[in-house]
Amino acid sequence: MTIKPLIILPDPLLREVSRPVETVDDQVRRLSADMLETMYDAPGIGLAAIQVGEPLRMLVIDVAREGEEKAPRVFLNPEIVAATDERNTYEEGCLSIPDYYAEVERPAGVTVRYLGLDGAMHEEQADGILATCLQHEIDHLNGVLFIDHISKLKRDMVVKKFTKAARKIG
């Protein structure tokens, strides 16, 4: 397994819409293992393939709490097929926007349909932190960042800060 470099804001790749995973093969399994390794190393609870430079509709999640056994999950071609009217607000962060956190309101529960590494279609209802994490990572597959859910003023400040930082590095 390999820890992959993370794509950081303002990289335009983060705004691309990812393409579907066509087949579940060894390459996809290897990428999912690398993504999990990268996510754990960061550390984070979710990672979309686009965040490691792969524009595929693929994400990994592990919402196990500290001290609990790891519970890695892989979702291929995930789509939200239903969402509750009830809303939840969580403080979200993103491995592609390091050290920035903001309160984001999203549906409290979602039903997600996805392809598993077993090659079969699955449908699952999620709530709480899993629902939030799934929505956050599926947003990535559509070129949407969690900062798109906050005020324009705050978003513009964050983008400006990261653009300035990227210029210093580049």
Secondary structure as GFF3:
##gff-version 3
##sequence-region A 1 170
A	DSSP	three_ten_helix	12	15	.	.	.	ID=ss1
A	DSSP	alpha_helix	26	41	.	.	.	ID=ss2
A	DSSP	beta_strand	46	48	.	.	.	ID=ss3
A	DSSP	three_ten_helix	49	52	.	.	.	ID=ss4
A	DSSP	beta_strand	58	61	.	.	.	ID=ss5
A	DSSP	beta_strand	73	83	.	.	.	ID=ss6
A	DSSP	beta_strand	87	94	.	.	.	ID=ss7
A	DSSP	beta_strand	97	107	.	.	.	ID=ss8
A	DSSP	beta_strand	109	115	.	.	.	ID=ss9
A	DSSP	beta_strand	121	127	.	.	.	ID=ss10
A	DSSP	alpha_helix	128	141	.	.	.	ID=ss11
A	DSSP	three_ten_helix	146	149	.	.	.	ID=ss12
A	DSSP	alpha_helix	152	169	.	.	.	ID=ss13
###
